[in-house]
Amino acid sequence: MTEQNTLAAVSDSLADAVERVAASVVTVGARRRIPATGVVWRRDGLIVTADHVVEREEEIRVRLPGAEEPVAAELVGRDPSSDLALLRVEAELTPAELTPEDEARIGQLVLAVGRPGASSEASLGVLGGVGGWRRRGRGHRGHSGHHGNSSYLRSDVTMFPGFSGGPLIDAEGRVLGINTSGFRHASGITIPSATVSEVVETLAQHGRIRRAYLGIGSQVTRLPEAQTAKLDGELAGLESGLLVVSIEDDSPGAAGGLLVGDILVGIEGSPLGRTEDLQEQLGSERVGVAVDLTLLRGGEPAMVSVTPTERP
């Protein structure tokens, strides 16, 4: 096969991938500006889109593939922390095929697909990063108890207007995740399909995501060797901790006896070297359950028990 034929074959394969997923990509009209995109996640009419594009909770309209006119959609639930929203239409739909978990590979060709208008659009790029970044929630940068998705995919695809809520696909047309431009401190972020599926299941059952909440503000701080030497177990040798810089009135943190200036170093024995470590530990299972926080107060190890509540 000649080089030209090889290129044509690759081009045809990518076009086929877009056509394959297009049967599960819809237009979402839930804001005043340009419509956004959504992905059919389940056959029973459940559609995933980006939360930030759902500016109204009523009179949401969705245009299905091949349809001339949009249909009414119900908002099942939303999770601003992961920037995901779940819609439902009264129709049996074709769900997108998902890429098996952990098959995303740095360097692989990917396509962002959107349907802000009557037909699908796409842009090509390379997957450049997997994991390591968390959303902290709108207006709560650095505050615990409002954590977002546990990882991300980053690519160099162009996110055209209206692409938020649409899929990032592999060369076979399988969905790697949901694209969003809604994170203020990162652009071109894709929420992995495994994370999306977890959020979908919870929203479908409960309509919301419960978040454990301490009501504190914290920032990472380096620990002097003299202080780390006083820690043991999994905390031994910890190089950084979380300096408590603010505590909200009548919050679980205040009730548990936390003080501004405390340095959190562990929760239930697990190290807290980054803000993300605390966020990961404050899942819905922690709501209403007392947790032991290890901290440094005045340079000396101490422990307090705090019972997180559900974030208001």
Backbone as CSV, one residue per row, in Angstrom:
resi,resn,N_x,N_y,N_z,CA_x,CA_y,CA_z,C_x,C_y,C_z
1,MET,0.851,-1.202,0.000,0.000,0.000,0.000,0.879,1.241,0.000
2,THR,0.571,2.198,-0.888,1.368,3.411,-0.966,1.087,4.309,0.227
3,GLU,2.008,5.276,0.410,1.834,6.220,1.516,0.524,6.981,1.380
4,GLN,0.168,7.347,0.138,-1.078,8.076,-0.088,-2.286,7.218,0.267
5,ASN,-2.236,5.938,-0.123,-3.336,5.040,0.206,-3.455,4.821,1.712
6,THR,-2.300,4.750,2.387,-2.309,4.586,3.843,-2.971,5.774,4.521
7,LEU,-2.627,6.969,4.074,-3.223,8.163,4.640,-4.724,8.201,4.391
8,ALA,-5.136,7.807,3.201,-6.563,7.775,2.885,-7.286,6.761,3.766
9,ALA,-6.633,5.627,4.022,-7.254,4.604,4.867,-7.433,5.106,6.297
10,VAL,-6.402,5.800,6.810,-6.505,6.367,8.156,-7.609,7.415,8.202
11,SER,-7.660,8.260,7.177,-8.680,9.290,7.111,-10.077,8.682,7.096
12,ASP,-10.274,7.649,6.282,-11.580,6.986,6.209,-11.950,6.347,7.545
13,SER,-10.951,5.782,8.218,-11.203,5.136,9.508,-11.676,6.148,10.547
14,LEU,-11.047,7.323,10.571,-11.439,8.354,11.517,-12.834,8.886,11.195
15,ALA,-13.121,9.059,9.907,-14.457,9.502,9.516,-15.507,8.469,9.918
16,ASP,-15.163,7.192,9.772,-16.081,6.128,10.188,-16.332,6.176,11.694
17,ALA,-15.280,6.486,12.460,-15.421,6.564,13.916,-16.401,7.668,14.310
18,VAL,-16.302,8.817,13.633,-17.226,9.917,13.924,-18.652,9.523,13.565
19,GLU,-18.835,8.881,12.417,-20.171,8.447,12.014,-20.753,7.450,13.016
20,ARG,-19.896,6.588,13.553,-20.349,5.552,14.480,-20.901,6.175,15.761
21,VAL,-20.170,7.158,16.319,-20.618,7.752,17.573,-21.736,8.768,17.345
22,ALA,-21.864,9.271,16.128,-22.851,10.313,15.842,-24.273,9.857,16.152
23,ALA,-24.513,8.558,16.084,-25.847,8.034,16.387,-26.213,8.207,17.852
24,SER,-25.225,8.561,18.680,-25.459,8.723,20.122,-25.148,10.132,20.608
25,VAL,-24.950,11.067,19.680,-24.610,12.449,20.040,-25.784,13.356,19.698
26,VAL,-26.188,14.177,20.673,-27.380,15.004,20.520,-27.043,16.477,20.738
27,THR,-27.972,17.333,20.321,-27.869,18.767,20.580,-28.673,19.094,21.829
28,VAL,-28.079,19.863,22.729,-28.744,20.228,23.983,-29.000,21.730,23.987
29,GLY,-30.259,22.093,24.076,-30.637,23.494,24.165,-31.105,23.818,25.568
30,ALA,-30.202,24.360,26.380,-30.545,24.673,27.772,-29.904,25.972,28.220
31,ARG,-29.547,26.825,27.253,-28.955,28.113,27.583,-29.291,29.109,26.477
32,ARG,-29.026,30.359,26.738,-29.386,31.406,25.789,-28.453,31.434,24.586
33,ARG,-27.208,31.082,24.819,-26.235,31.150,23.737,-26.348,29.936,22.828
34,ILE,-25.276,29.685,22.108,-25.216,28.553,21.197,-25.525,27.261,21.948
35,PRO,-26.297,26.355,21.345,-26.575,25.075,22.008,-25.295,24.293,22.285
36,ALA,-25.399,23.316,23.156,-24.258,22.473,23.498,-24.507,21.058,22.982
37,THR,-23.733,20.128,23.489,-23.772,18.741,23.023,-24.067,17.809,24.187
38,GLY,-24.647,16.679,23.887,-24.876,15.645,24.883,-24.611,14.275,24.290
39,VAL,-24.464,13.286,25.160,-24.175,11.914,24.730,-25.202,10.973,25.348
40,VAL,-25.798,10.133,24.531,-26.730,9.114,25.034,-25.942,8.090,25.832
41,TRP,-26.265,7.978,27.111,-25.502,7.085,27.994,-26.210,5.760,28.242
42,ARG,-27.555,5.821,28.224,-28.317,4.590,28.438,-29.479,4.532,27.460
43,ARG,-29.884,3.334,27.131,-30.931,3.127,26.141,-32.276,3.708,26.576
44,ASP,-32.486,3.816,27.895,-33.779,4.272,28.395,-33.931,5.793,28.391
45,GLY,-33.163,6.482,27.552,-33.358,7.915,27.370,-32.479,8.808,28.207
46,LEU,-31.486,8.258,28.893,-30.595,9.073,29.718,-29.463,9.659,28.871
47,ILE,-29.281,10.960,28.993,-28.302,11.706,28.208,-27.407,12.499,29.144
48,VAL,-26.105,12.430,28.927,-25.136,13.169,29.729,-24.708,14.417,28.966
49,THR,-24.581,15.512,29.688,-24.014,16.724,29.122,-23.200,17.422,30.195
50,ALA,-22.616,18.564,29.861,-21.846,19.338,30.840,-22.805,20.168,31.694
51,ASP,-22.554,20.223,32.974,-23.445,20.962,33.868,-23.470,22.452,33.549
52,HIS,-22.335,23.028,33.188,-22.294,24.477,33.026,-23.087,24.963,31.816
53,VAL,-23.461,24.061,30.909,-24.260,24.479,29.751,-25.760,24.415,30.045
54,VAL,-26.123,23.889,31.207,-27.539,23.812,31.591,-27.856,25.042,32.433
55,GLU,-28.189,26.130,31.767,-28.441,27.397,32.458,-29.888,27.517,32.927
56,ARG,-30.757,26.684,32.407,-32.142,26.656,32.882,-32.534,25.202,33.139
57,GLU,-33.362,25.004,34.139,-33.745,23.653,34.518,-35.095,23.238,33.947
58,GLU,-35.752,24.147,33.272,-37.015,23.838,32.615,-36.922,24.232,31.148
59,GLU,-37.841,23.724,30.365,-37.872,24.010,28.932,-36.547,23.654,28.249
60,ILE,-35.967,22.531,28.667,-34.773,22.011,28.016,-35.205,21.237,26.779
61,ARG,-34.533,21.497,25.676,-34.866,20.834,24.418,-33.634,20.085,23.898
62,VAL,-33.872,18.911,23.381,-32.803,18.063,22.853,-33.165,17.646,21.439
63,ARG,-32.234,17.847,20.523,-32.443,17.364,19.159,-31.708,16.053,19.004
64,LEU,-32.467,14.995,18.709,-31.888,13.672,18.558,-31.325,13.490,17.152
65,PRO,-30.389,12.561,16.977,-29.805,12.342,15.647,-30.890,12.025,14.607
66,GLY,-30.840,12.722,13.496,-31.777,12.462,12.420,-33.135,13.118,12.577
67,ALA,-33.391,13.772,13.717,-34.694,14.383,13.960,-34.739,15.796,13.395
68,GLU,-35.897,16.178,12.909,-36.076,17.519,12.370,-36.314,18.530,13.481
69,GLU,-37.048,18.122,14.516,-37.421,19.023,15.589,-36.910,18.506,16.935
70,PRO,-36.542,19.406,17.855,-36.107,18.969,19.190,-37.272,18.441,20.017
71,VAL,-36.947,17.656,21.019,-37.946,17.113,21.938,-37.663,17.621,23.339
72,ALA,-38.659,17.561,24.197,-38.504,18.023,25.573,-37.634,17.052,26.359
73,ALA,-36.816,17.599,27.249,-35.954,16.783,28.112,-36.139,17.227,29.560
74,GLU,-36.070,16.262,30.459,-36.170,16.510,31.907,-34.772,16.496,32.516
75,LEU,-34.515,17.420,33.430,-33.254,17.409,34.164,-33.381,16.422,35.313
76,VAL,-32.650,15.321,35.220,-32.693,14.291,36.258,-31.887,14.716,37.470
77,GLY,-30.724,15.301,37.232,-29.857,15.736,38.318,-28.615,16.378,37.752
78,ARG,-27.874,17.057,38.630,-26.654,17.731,38.190,-25.624,17.705,39.293
79,ASP,-24.358,17.748,38.883,-23.244,17.741,39.829,-22.220,18.780,39.379
80,PRO,-22.312,20.011,39.895,-21.378,21.057,39.486,-19.909,20.705,39.716
81,SER,-19.619,19.905,40.739,-18.227,19.584,41.039,-17.558,18.812,39.914
82,SER,-18.285,17.911,39.277,-17.729,17.163,38.160,-18.144,17.768,36.831
83,ASP,-18.930,18.845,36.866,-19.445,19.516,35.671,-20.208,18.547,34.779
84,LEU,-21.056,17.732,35.410,-21.882,16.796,34.669,-23.348,17.002,35.025
85,ALA,-24.210,16.865,34.037,-25.654,16.918,34.252,-26.283,15.753,33.506
86,LEU,-27.387,15.258,34.041,-28.068,14.105,33.461,-29.474,14.510,33.033
87,LEU,-29.783,14.257,31.771,-31.089,14.565,31.209,-31.807,13.266,30.833
88,ARG,-33.141,13.356,30.693,-33.906,12.202,30.231,-34.932,12.645,29.202
89,VAL,-35.024,11.898,28.114,-36.073,12.108,27.122,-36.916,10.842,27.062
90,GLU,-38.152,11.005,26.647,-39.056,9.862,26.544,-38.869,9.198,25.192
91,ALA,-37.821,8.432,25.080,-37.520,7.737,23.831,-36.506,6.644,24.099
92,GLU,-36.525,5.631,23.262,-35.491,4.602,23.329,-34.376,5.016,22.388
93,LEU,-33.174,5.122,22.920,-32.066,5.690,22.180,-30.929,4.684,22.022
94,THR,-29.984,5.038,21.177,-28.791,4.211,20.970,-27.668,4.724,21.846
95,PRO,-27.286,3.992,22.896,-26.213,4.479,23.778,-24.860,4.387,23.096
96,ALA,-23.969,5.281,23.477,-22.614,5.262,22.947,-21.855,4.065,23.489
97,GLU,-20.943,3.549,22.691,-20.046,2.496,23.160,-18.882,3.145,23.887
98,LEU,-18.560,2.639,25.063,-17.512,3.222,25.882,-16.202,2.459,25.718
99,THR,-15.105,3.190,25.756,-13.797,2.556,25.773,-13.601,1.851,27.105
100,PRO,-13.125,0.613,27.124,-12.886,-0.064,28.404,-12.000,0.764,29.314
101,GLU,-12.283,0.689,30.600,-11.540,1.491,31.571,-10.046,1.186,31.495
102,ASP,-9.254,2.240,31.673,-7.789,2.160,31.706,-7.160,1.864,30.343
103,GLU,-7.938,1.986,29.259,-7.357,1.771,27.938,-6.902,3.055,27.270
104,ALA,-7.122,4.202,27.923,-6.633,5.460,27.365,-5.106,5.445,27.386
105,ARG,-4.497,5.791,26.247,-3.039,5.753,26.117,-2.528,7.108,25.665
106,ILE,-1.554,7.626,26.380,-0.951,8.886,25.981,-0.309,8.721,24.604
107,GLY,-0.640,9.645,23.722,-0.117,9.599,22.361,-1.091,9.053,21.338
108,GLN,-2.215,8.461,21.779,-3.158,7.920,20.818,-3.962,9.035,20.158
109,LEU,-4.399,8.786,18.918,-5.248,9.736,18.214,-6.639,9.736,18.830
110,VAL,-7.180,10.924,19.025,-8.527,11.068,19.576,-9.273,12.133,18.780
111,LEU,-10.591,12.094,18.878,-11.428,13.082,18.211,-12.440,13.632,19.203
112,ALA,-12.602,14.941,19.199,-13.689,15.572,19.944,-14.854,15.723,18.986
113,VAL,-16.025,15.304,19.412,-17.211,15.357,18.562,-18.262,16.226,19.231
114,GLY,-18.872,17.093,18.452,-19.929,17.947,18.969,-21.094,18.000,18.005
115,ARG,-22.254,18.384,18.533,-23.408,18.594,17.679,-24.161,19.846,18.156
116,PRO,-23.523,21.007,18.069,-24.218,22.230,18.476,-25.269,22.681,17.471
117,GLY,-25.236,22.071,16.272,-26.204,22.395,15.235,-26.883,21.143,14.730
118,ALA,-27.323,21.185,13.477,-28.085,20.078,12.921,-27.231,18.853,12.620
119,SER,-25.925,19.033,12.434,-25.060,17.915,12.087,-23.844,17.862,13.015
120,SER,-23.166,16.735,12.981,-21.998,16.537,13.838,-20.802,17.321,13.320
121,GLU,-19.936,17.704,14.246,-18.663,18.326,13.928,-17.584,17.564,14.698
122,ALA,-16.345,17.672,14.244,-15.274,16.928,14.901,-13.949,17.654,14.752
123,SER,-13.053,17.406,15.690,-11.682,17.903,15.589,-10.742,16.801,16.064
124,LEU,-9.574,16.736,15.452,-8.615,15.661,15.686,-7.471,16.143,16.564
125,GLY,-6.986,15.252,17.420,-5.842,15.591,18.249,-5.179,14.355,18.814
126,VAL,-4.315,14.588,19.783,-3.572,13.511,20.439,-3.832,13.574,21.930
127,LEU,-4.032,12.432,22.548,-4.203,12.384,23.998,-2.858,12.672,24.656
128,GLY,-2.821,13.740,25.448,-1.540,14.179,25.983,-1.332,13.931,27.456
129,GLY,-2.407,13.670,28.211,-2.245,13.474,29.649,-3.411,12.708,30.234
130,VAL,-3.111,11.936,31.266,-4.134,11.144,31.948,-3.947,11.299,33.440
131,GLY,-4.987,11.832,34.110,-5.015,11.857,35.562,-4.280,13.006,36.201
132,GLY,-4.530,13.166,37.513,-3.737,14.057,38.329,-4.308,15.406,38.663
133,TRP,-5.465,15.761,38.126,-6.036,17.095,38.395,-7.441,16.922,38.923
134,ARG,-7.832,17.746,39.876,-9.177,17.676,40.424,-9.828,19.035,40.394
135,ARG,-11.113,19.021,40.154,-11.877,20.253,40.271,-12.213,20.476,41.732
136,ARG,-12.171,21.732,42.173,-12.455,22.046,43.553,-13.847,22.627,43.743
137,GLY,-14.577,22.793,42.686,-15.928,23.328,42.831,-15.957,24.816,42.642
138,ARG,-17.076,25.327,42.179,-17.194,26.738,41.871,-17.122,27.577,43.131
139,GLY,-16.169,28.510,43.140,-16.076,29.430,44.256,-15.487,28.839,45.510
140,HIS,-14.914,27.632,45.415,-14.401,26.992,46.636,-13.000,26.464,46.423
141,ARG,-12.212,27.189,45.718,-10.845,26.741,45.458,-10.104,26.556,46.781
142,GLY,-9.581,25.329,46.947,-8.797,25.038,48.135,-9.624,24.674,49.351
143,HIS,-10.958,24.628,49.227,-11.784,24.250,50.366,-12.101,22.772,50.282
144,SER,-12.035,22.127,51.418,-12.304,20.702,51.423,-13.793,20.454,51.446
145,GLY,-14.154,19.210,51.109,-15.537,18.811,51.198,-16.323,19.074,49.937
146,HIS,-15.686,19.484,48.858,-16.423,19.733,47.629,-15.578,19.265,46.463
147,HIS,-15.174,18.029,46.571,-14.242,17.552,45.566,-14.969,17.179,44.299
148,GLY,-14.197,17.092,43.211,-14.799,16.770,41.934,-14.250,15.472,41.387
149,ASN,-14.127,15.397,40.077,-13.718,14.155,39.487,-12.304,13.776,39.915
150,SER,-12.061,12.439,39.958,-10.806,11.956,40.516,-9.670,12.016,39.510
151,SER,-9.956,12.187,38.227,-8.889,12.271,37.253,-9.423,12.948,36.004
152,TYR,-8.575,13.175,35.040,-8.985,13.822,33.814,-8.194,13.243,32.652
153,LEU,-8.662,13.538,31.455,-7.902,13.295,30.239,-7.639,14.659,29.616
154,ARG,-6.447,14.845,29.115,-6.108,16.111,28.465,-5.613,15.822,27.054
155,SER,-6.141,16.558,26.092,-5.725,16.376,24.705,-5.563,17.731,24.046
156,ASP,-5.057,17.732,22.824,-4.878,18.991,22.112,-5.953,19.200,21.051
157,VAL,-7.072,18.487,21.170,-8.172,18.703,20.231,-8.716,20.117,20.408
158,THR,-9.260,20.682,19.352,-9.884,21.997,19.425,-11.328,21.839,19.880
159,MET,-11.671,22.500,20.972,-13.044,22.478,21.469,-13.792,23.651,20.844
160,PHE,-14.477,23.389,19.752,-15.238,24.443,19.098,-16.427,24.849,19.961
161,PRO,-16.983,26.047,19.739,-18.168,26.459,20.504,-19.279,25.412,20.420
162,GLY,-19.824,25.058,21.585,-20.897,24.073,21.630,-20.433,22.642,21.802
163,PHE,-19.106,22.429,21.901,-18.585,21.066,22.057,-18.691,20.552,23.491
164,SER,-18.833,21.431,24.477,-18.939,20.966,25.864,-20.130,20.021,26.006
165,GLY,-19.900,18.918,26.722,-20.918,17.893,26.888,-20.828,16.799,25.851
166,GLY,-19.975,16.997,24.838,-19.813,15.997,23.796,-18.713,15.003,24.135
167,PRO,-18.555,13.974,23.308,-17.598,12.915,23.623,-16.202,13.149,23.053
168,LEU,-15.216,12.623,23.744,-13.886,12.408,23.190,-13.839,10.930,22.830
169,ILE,-13.538,10.614,21.576,-13.595,9.224,21.136,-12.232,8.751,20.656
170,ASP,-12.079,7.431,20.648,-10.868,6.845,20.091,-11.077,6.585,18.599
171,ALA,-10.119,5.976,17.959,-10.172,5.777,16.517,-11.221,4.755,16.091
172,GLU,-11.828,4.080,17.052,-12.898,3.128,16.747,-14.279,3.701,17.047
173,GLY,-14.325,4.962,17.477,-15.606,5.582,17.769,-16.127,5.318,19.161
174,ARG,-15.292,4.763,20.021,-15.696,4.494,21.403,-15.408,5.717,22.272
175,VAL,-16.273,5.947,23.252,-16.188,7.169,24.053,-15.191,7.009,25.195
176,LEU,-14.184,7.886,25.194,-13.200,7.928,26.277,-13.706,8.759,27.446
177,GLY,-14.564,9.741,27.149,-15.074,10.594,28.216,-15.879,11.742,27.649
178,ILE,-16.289,12.648,28.542,-17.105,13.803,28.186,-16.254,15.065,28.248
179,ASN,-16.276,15.833,27.178,-15.485,17.060,27.100,-16.170,18.217,27.825
180,THR,-15.357,19.091,28.407,-15.901,20.281,29.045,-14.888,21.416,29.000
181,SER,-15.409,22.610,28.853,-14.585,23.817,28.963,-14.997,24.594,30.208
182,GLY,-15.677,23.927,31.126,-16.251,24.610,32.281,-15.345,24.734,33.481
183,PHE,-14.131,24.215,33.416,-13.231,24.314,34.548,-12.351,25.537,34.367
184,ARG,-12.430,26.442,35.307,-11.762,27.733,35.148,-10.248,27.622,35.093
185,HIS,-9.665,26.609,35.725,-8.214,26.531,35.822,-7.622,25.490,34.879
186,ALA,-8.440,25.059,33.916,-7.936,24.107,32.930,-8.814,24.186,31.696
187,SER,-8.226,23.953,30.536,-8.986,23.992,29.298,-8.853,22.658,28.590
188,GLY,-9.842,22.334,27.796,-9.786,21.097,27.042,-9.745,19.863,27.908
189,ILE,-10.549,19.851,28.971,-10.546,18.721,29.897,-11.622,17.720,29.490
190,THR,-11.297,16.440,29.619,-12.251,15.369,29.363,-12.429,14.547,30.626
191,ILE,-13.682,14.378,31.048,-13.987,13.577,32.234,-14.082,12.122,31.797
192,PRO,-13.278,11.225,32.340,-13.238,9.836,31.875,-14.592,9.140,31.989
193,SER,-14.847,8.208,31.079,-16.126,7.507,31.037,-16.449,6.779,32.343
194,ALA,-15.425,6.221,32.995,-15.677,5.513,34.256,-16.224,6.463,35.311
195,THR,-15.663,7.676,35.384,-16.162,8.682,36.319,-17.562,9.103,35.939
196,VAL,-17.794,9.311,34.645,-19.122,9.709,34.173,-20.156,8.659,34.549
197,SER,-19.833,7.396,34.351,-20.780,6.317,34.656,-21.147,6.296,36.139
198,GLU,-20.166,6.540,37.000,-20.446,6.584,38.439,-21.410,7.720,38.769
199,VAL,-21.155,8.889,38.184,-22.025,10.040,38.434,-23.421,9.784,37.884
200,VAL,-23.500,9.194,36.700,-24.801,8.893,36.095,-25.624,7.985,36.994
201,GLU,-25.005,6.930,37.501,-25.742,5.992,38.349,-26.283,6.684,39.602
202,THR,-25.461,7.532,40.211,-25.890,8.220,41.423,-26.989,9.232,41.124
203,LEU,-26.817,10.005,40.066,-27.838,10.994,39.714,-29.140,10.318,39.313
204,ALA,-29.061,9.196,38.614,-30.271,8.484,38.203,-31.047,7.973,39.410
205,GLN,-30.318,7.597,40.465,-30.974,7.056,41.657,-31.409,8.147,42.629
206,HIS,-30.580,9.185,42.788,-30.825,10.157,43.851,-31.014,11.589,43.359
207,GLY,-30.649,11.871,42.130,-30.818,13.209,41.596,-29.751,14.197,42.036
208,ARG,-28.820,13.761,42.845,-27.760,14.644,43.331,-26.597,13.789,43.806
209,ILE,-25.454,14.456,44.021,-24.265,13.798,44.561,-24.030,14.337,45.962
210,ARG,-23.987,13.462,46.921,-23.715,13.900,48.294,-22.212,14.132,48.456
211,ARG,-21.867,15.241,49.103,-20.464,15.586,49.342,-20.257,15.804,50.833
212,ALA,-19.281,15.123,51.388,-18.939,15.364,52.786,-18.251,16.719,52.910
213,TYR,-18.500,17.373,54.047,-18.129,18.794,54.187,-17.549,19.048,55.573
214,LEU,-16.370,19.686,55.613,-15.755,20.063,56.881,-15.907,21.556,57.168
215,GLY,-16.040,22.352,56.131,-16.191,23.791,56.336,-14.891,24.503,56.657
216,ILE,-13.799,24.022,56.064,-12.515,24.664,56.300,-11.884,25.073,54.971
217,GLY,-10.996,26.045,55.042,-10.141,26.387,53.919,-8.733,25.964,54.258
218,SER,-8.033,25.392,53.283,-6.676,24.905,53.568,-5.772,25.155,52.384
219,GLN,-4.479,25.129,52.662,-3.482,25.243,51.611,-2.288,24.383,51.966
220,VAL,-1.612,23.906,50.949,-0.465,23.025,51.162,0.686,23.806,51.778
221,THR,1.351,23.197,52.749,2.522,23.821,53.367,3.597,22.769,53.586
222,ARG,4.842,23.167,53.447,5.961,22.260,53.677,6.117,22.006,55.166
223,LEU,6.531,20.793,55.500,6.734,20.431,56.901,8.232,20.377,57.213
224,PRO,8.665,21.054,58.267,10.063,20.944,58.690,10.396,19.516,59.111
225,GLU,11.636,19.108,58.900,12.033,17.744,59.244,11.829,17.455,60.720
226,ALA,12.003,18.467,61.549,11.837,18.256,62.990,10.403,17.855,63.332
227,GLN,9.432,18.329,62.519,8.038,17.969,62.768,7.684,16.623,62.149
228,THR,8.182,16.355,60.948,7.867,15.077,60.311,8.465,13.911,61.095
229,ALA,9.560,14.177,61.802,10.186,13.118,62.599,9.285,12.656,63.741
230,LYS,8.302,13.468,64.101,7.393,13.130,65.184,6.195,12.301,64.715
231,LEU,6.085,12.097,63.415,4.975,11.325,62.861,5.400,9.883,62.655
232,ASP,4.431,8.976,62.732,4.765,7.568,62.523,3.742,6.921,61.604
233,GLY,3.922,5.617,61.393,3.028,4.884,60.502,3.159,5.392,59.076
234,GLU,2.015,5.444,58.373,2.020,5.914,56.987,2.355,7.394,56.883
235,LEU,2.281,8.116,57.997,2.547,9.549,57.974,4.030,9.876,58.133
236,ALA,4.818,8.885,58.495,6.247,9.115,58.705,6.908,9.613,57.428
237,GLY,7.678,10.681,57.548,8.393,11.213,56.400,7.558,12.079,55.478
238,LEU,6.326,12.383,55.888,5.466,13.229,55.066,6.128,14.593,54.867
239,GLU,6.230,15.051,53.646,6.941,16.292,53.351,6.051,17.527,53.401
240,SER,4.747,17.348,53.294,3.844,18.498,53.312,2.541,18.124,53.995
241,GLY,1.817,19.140,54.441,0.524,18.951,55.063,-0.409,20.058,54.614
242,LEU,-1.600,20.109,55.214,-2.599,21.110,54.841,-2.785,22.101,55.985
243,LEU,-2.347,23.311,55.752,-2.473,24.362,56.742,-3.901,24.893,56.735
244,VAL,-4.575,24.849,57.882,-5.939,25.368,57.988,-5.864,26.894,58.047
245,VAL,-6.436,27.538,57.032,-6.367,28.998,56.940,-7.695,29.663,57.272
246,SER,-8.785,28.894,57.278,-10.083,29.464,57.653,-11.011,28.350,58.100
247,ILE,-11.928,28.708,58.975,-12.928,27.758,59.464,-14.280,28.475,59.495
248,GLU,-15.255,27.916,58.840,-16.572,28.533,58.796,-17.285,28.358,60.134
249,ASP,-18.052,29.384,60.516,-18.820,29.316,61.753,-19.821,28.167,61.692
250,ASP,-20.028,27.517,62.821,-21.009,26.435,62.950,-20.768,25.294,61.964
251,SER,-19.532,25.112,61.549,-19.197,24.037,60.610,-18.727,22.808,61.373
252,PRO,-18.681,21.630,60.715,-18.153,20.441,61.376,-16.730,20.636,61.887
253,GLY,-15.912,21.374,61.128,-14.540,21.618,61.566,-14.491,22.407,62.859
254,ALA,-15.342,23.432,62.937,-15.396,24.235,64.165,-15.899,23.404,65.332
255,ALA,-16.952,22.606,65.094,-17.509,21.772,66.159,-16.517,20.725,66.629
256,GLY,-15.649,20.264,65.731,-14.682,19.234,66.096,-13.434,19.771,66.775
257,GLY,-13.313,21.103,66.856,-12.189,21.686,67.575,-10.993,22.042,66.724
258,LEU,-11.138,22.063,65.405,-10.032,22.501,64.557,-9.773,23.986,64.771
259,LEU,-8.514,24.387,64.646,-8.122,25.778,64.833,-7.357,26.270,63.619
260,VAL,-7.535,27.540,63.301,-6.725,28.144,62.251,-5.255,28.043,62.668
261,GLY,-4.418,27.570,61.767,-3.010,27.350,62.077,-2.672,25.886,62.274
262,ASP,-3.704,25.029,62.510,-3.455,23.590,62.549,-2.953,23.126,61.183
263,ILE,-2.122,22.116,61.194,-1.652,21.516,59.940,-2.160,20.080,59.897
264,LEU,-3.099,19.817,58.990,-3.639,18.467,58.848,-2.627,17.596,58.119
265,VAL,-2.362,16.423,58.676,-1.394,15.516,58.055,-1.977,14.132,57.791
266,GLY,-3.157,13.823,58.361,-3.724,12.502,58.138,-5.209,12.453,58.436
267,ILE,-5.903,11.568,57.764,-7.309,11.293,58.037,-7.482,9.785,58.096
268,GLU,-7.915,9.300,59.234,-8.052,7.861,59.455,-6.764,7.124,59.090
269,GLY,-5.630,7.761,59.385,-4.333,7.139,59.158,-3.759,7.311,57.771
270,SER,-4.561,7.864,56.831,-4.073,8.086,55.464,-3.442,9.464,55.358
271,PRO,-2.288,9.589,54.698,-1.578,10.870,54.628,-2.376,11.946,53.884
272,LEU,-2.197,13.192,54.323,-2.809,14.348,53.668,-1.692,15.309,53.262
273,GLY,-1.053,15.019,52.158,0.017,15.877,51.685,-0.434,16.896,50.663
274,ARG,-1.649,16.689,50.100,-2.190,17.591,49.083,-3.657,17.847,49.393
275,THR,-4.177,18.959,48.899,-5.600,19.244,49.051,-6.435,18.118,48.457
276,GLU,-5.955,17.575,47.325,-6.691,16.501,46.676,-6.819,15.266,47.557
277,ASP,-5.820,15.013,48.409,-5.880,13.845,49.285,-7.078,13.940,50.223
278,LEU,-7.316,15.122,50.763,-8.451,15.314,51.653,-9.752,15.217,50.880
279,GLN,-9.782,15.812,49.694,-10.995,15.771,48.878,-11.384,14.342,48.538
280,GLU,-10.389,13.516,48.206,-10.662,12.130,47.865,-11.249,11.359,49.043
281,GLN,-10.874,11.740,50.241,-11.329,11.041,51.439,-12.727,11.480,51.885
282,LEU,-13.203,12.585,51.335,-14.491,13.122,51.783,-15.592,12.790,50.795
283,GLY,-15.785,11.508,50.559,-16.865,11.057,49.693,-18.181,10.976,50.446
284,SER,-19.213,10.547,49.760,-20.550,10.493,50.368,-20.602,9.548,51.559
285,GLU,-19.722,8.540,51.575,-19.735,7.580,52.682,-19.264,8.195,53.996
286,ARG,-18.647,9.378,53.947,-18.166,10.034,55.159,-19.227,10.920,55.809
287,VAL,-20.327,11.191,55.103,-21.352,12.088,55.653,-21.956,11.469,56.917
288,GLY,-21.872,12.217,58.021,-22.451,11.767,59.279,-21.621,10.746,60.030
289,VAL,-20.405,10.461,59.551,-19.537,9.467,60.195,-18.305,10.167,60.757
290,ALA,-18.036,9.980,62.033,-16.884,10.617,62.674,-15.586,10.101,62.065
291,VAL,-14.662,11.020,61.791,-13.348,10.651,61.267,-12.273,11.254,62.160
292,ASP,-11.187,10.522,62.321,-10.063,11.006,63.118,-9.079,11.743,62.214
293,LEU,-8.805,12.993,62.558,-7.853,13.807,61.820,-6.578,13.937,62.640
294,THR,-5.452,13.562,62.049,-4.160,13.768,62.683,-3.620,15.114,62.229
295,LEU,-3.088,15.878,63.180,-2.615,17.217,62.833,-1.414,17.593,63.681
296,LEU,-0.785,18.644,63.234,0.291,19.253,64.005,-0.221,20.574,64.550
297,ARG,-0.146,20.727,65.860,-0.602,21.958,66.516,0.549,22.459,67.387
298,GLY,1.060,23.626,67.040,2.226,24.114,67.757,3.437,23.235,67.557
299,GLY,3.477,22.528,66.430,4.612,21.659,66.123,4.523,20.278,66.718
300,GLU,3.458,20.020,67.500,3.312,18.723,68.141,2.126,17.959,67.554
301,PRO,2.267,16.628,67.393,1.156,15.830,66.867,-0.048,15.863,67.798
302,ALA,-1.231,15.890,67.221,-2.479,15.844,67.970,-3.517,15.167,67.097
303,MET,-4.666,14.852,67.692,-5.730,14.216,66.944,-7.075,14.770,67.386
304,VAL,-7.936,15.038,66.438,-9.299,15.480,66.742,-10.261,14.613,65.949
305,SER,-11.473,14.481,66.457,-12.525,13.728,65.770,-13.545,14.716,65.216
306,VAL,-13.804,14.620,63.937,-14.737,15.520,63.275,-15.774,14.709,62.511
307,THR,-17.021,15.112,62.590,-18.101,14.428,61.873,-18.560,15.285,60.712
308,PRO,-18.142,14.958,59.480,-18.557,15.747,58.321,-20.064,15.707,58.118
309,THR,-20.610,16.791,57.641,-22.017,16.833,57.256,-22.086,16.888,55.732
310,GLU,-23.296,16.833,55.208,-23.457,16.990,53.765,-23.346,18.458,53.433
311,ARG,-22.628,18.740,52.370,-22.418,20.141,52.007,-23.755,20.806,51.734
312,PRO,-23.992,22.013,52.343,-25.247,22.702,52.112,-25.401,23.136,50.671
